[in-house]
């Protein structure tokens, strides 16, 4: 239909984006500084621009129109007119077809060419020049979607923070090498929702899966030139769409079906989202969406020199959440994923950036305030990565109530301790008990600390105990990328080895690390594949490795890997069965609710309570604690303390066996071994019993957990000789 025959009605300035109402489609686009906006319609294949329609209405900085009789599946984009004046922050260029920031689906892929840049890439004036090449053939097209979907009674599972165990995963990483999938399913949500994946997660014991970014992204130029791609996905093009690489069918209903399958299994789905920057990069980046729609509104620019972008993210630009329409876009996107797509929470990449105001980080910033009061978002899980690269960007423990935060201090402290560093037992004690030194304020609870040993960014658990240094040569950046501060230890050999003693030590270290994580107060997060022995061969920054370096090998060829998987399951079951390891309140080393013993007591290898000066001894590598059984949840009547079993946790990062005298809190107490990472089979039959004050032979580099028992059986201490490593 030609433009002169097309009926174009004024439409409404809300909601933003393209909305089909059963009779036609309303289009609405925000641009404060544009002079004219054209809606461009395309043929079914997205190759031919069939119509350009000047948006007839401009209301409250929203350009809008309504096209009756237009159907879902229509492909479209925008051309936006205005000044091209980079020095003043304006980069309008109507030669560039632009993606709708509110598009719900994209068809086709971005193809790199000179035409996607708003300036002439060969000009000595760089971005001050103006390029007139039309980019439409190289751009993905927005798709008008039918919002209807029958959820068949889907109800998101109620998983309280105290019960939450997060499994951080990548859609492709989990499914690319999973046996039994068709080629089309690999790397997609269709593969992710298969029974084998869900059974693995449920038998493992996790109840929340945190997915690395799934939004449509831009592959950076330097990666494309090297034959690589952005695997992690932290380079967003649009915040409402799913990248087509994750959809085997090309239909967003595939994602919804996957969500429903996870919910049926009692597993929540958390999305990693990237609202701190976009894939358009710095002033030399392409013009794909926000830059061409209203650069001055969408991005934070250098005051007085608006040609350049504030770069607190290290990715070239920073979204301007101080602008009400940009903040609205972020909030609308988050609500969309909760209400229309049924996700259960979000992890915010470089969240400090989202809370920056004119004076820097502000815990009462517009974004944090909006999220806190929002009737939808205040009910889902909100997790901050509490740092960015800007000034004063490290803000662990400083986000407001209602938020949880990735706690890298837990990671670094626990790693350093098990590596054998001395003088850190005080920091380890804080880490194991929820990091009250960071989070106990404004009514915040231990769940505020998201504890982890490994995550996508860094070594896998296998590599943490196998490499002293990073080996990132495959990234083709001269091994300069990725951190060199890993707190790792290779157990004597760099990389793979057949030495049985080294292999045994590495698995003991893995048991130490995973036990420390899952026996700690707070919210534990496991990196996908760590339970299966996944290795990246020493690459601690595999962001561009969309290949077997990053994809999980499900084969479990080594017996040690199979045994370790069972150990992880055992530890998770223990955490689930005993609320004392997931208390809603911090320990205070006090008699709570009239309990006969303190909620926690720190003990020395001599079996006595640790003294103040001992926390900072440079040679201290062995200590323990008695957990008194108080679960931190008090009955409303009388404030009585509810009780769990009592436990003793012993930790020895020294290389030699330590005879640890069990503390005496009551006459005749008997303690049964539940876990000993140095002797993983010990305690399985419940026969390893010790009396108070008996020396427990705590092997070098090992952790032991004992539970108080009422049994009258004879102590079996003699069966555990004081042997050195």
Number of C-alpha atoms within 10 A of each C-alpha: 8 9 12 8 7 13 12 16 15 16 19 18 22 17 14 21 20 25 22 20 14 12 11 14 23 25 26 27 25 26 24 17 18 19 12 17 24 19 22 20 20 19 13 12 11 21 16 12 15 15 17 18 17 19 23 16 19 21 12 9 15 20 28 28 24 24 18 18 13 16 17 18 14 18 24 28 24 26 23 24 21 18 14 19 16 19 14 17 25 22 29 26 25 22 21 28 28 29 24 29 21 23 22 23 25 25 19 15 16 18 15 17 11 17 23 27 25 31 26 19 18 10 12 9 11 13 22 19 16 20 19 14 16 17 22 22 17 18 24 23 30 29 21 24 21 14 13 8 11 9 15 7 7 15 12 18 17 12 16 9 17 20 21 22 24 25 23 21 19 26 23 26 26 22 25 24 19 22 12 11 17 11 12 12 22 25 24 27 25 22 28 28 21 17 13 15 15 18 12 11 19 16 12 19 22 24 21 26 25 23 19 24 25 24 24 23 26 25 21 18 13 11 14 12 9 10 8 20 19 18 21 23 23 26 24 23 23 27 26 23 23 21 24 21 17 24 21 18 15 16 13 21 18 18 20 19 19 19 24 24 18 25 22 15 15 19 27 26 25 24 24 22 22 24 24 27 28 26 25 24 21 18 21 16 19 23 27 24 23 25 25 30 32 22 25 23 24 24 26 23 22 13 12 10 12 20 20 21 20 20 22 23 21 14 18 19 24 24 26 25 26 20 15 14 18 18 20 14 19 18 17 17 19 22 18 17 18 19 13 14 18 20 23 27 23 22 23 22 24 23 26 29 29 28 22 23 16 7 6 15 23 19 18 15 16 19 20 20 13 16 18 19 11 13 11 15 20 15 15 15 21 21 24 24 22 25 21 21 15 17 9 11 19 16 17 20 22 17 24 19 15 19 20 28 26 24 25 18 20 24 22 20 23 26 25 19 25 26 20 19 19 18 17 20 26 16 19 21 19 19 27 21 23 29 27 23 12 18 24 16 13 8 10 22 24 26 28 30 30 24 29 26 26 25 19 19 15 23 28 26 28 25 29 29 30 26 23 21 22 24 20 20 13 15 19 14 10 10 15 13 17 19 14 13 11 19 20 22 22 20 20 16 16 15 18 15 12 8 10 9 12 18 18 14 19 22 21 21 27 23 23 24 25 23 23 24 24 26 21 24 32 35 26 25 24 25 22 26 23 22 23 24 25 22 24 22 19 25 27 24 22 24 20 21 19 17 15 13 18 26 24 24 21 15 13 15 11 11 9 15 18 15 15 22 18 16 21 21 16 16 22 20 16 15 21 19 12 17 20 26 23 28 23 20 21 22 22 13 14 15 15 21 17 11 16 12 19 19 24 21 20 20 23 20 22 16 20 16 16 17 10 8 7 14 16 14 13 12 14 21 20 23 23 26 22 24 24 26 23 25 24 21 17 15 11 8 6 8 12 14 19 16 18 17 15 20 23 24 20 24 28 26 25 23 14 16 20 22 17 24 20 27 25 16 15 10 8 11 17 23 23 23 22 23 23 24 24 22 15 16 12 17 17 11 9 10 15 21 22 24 22 19 16 17 19 23 20 30 28 19 26 26 27 25 21 23 19 20 17 11 11 10 12 12 16 13 16 11 9 14 13 17 13 12 13
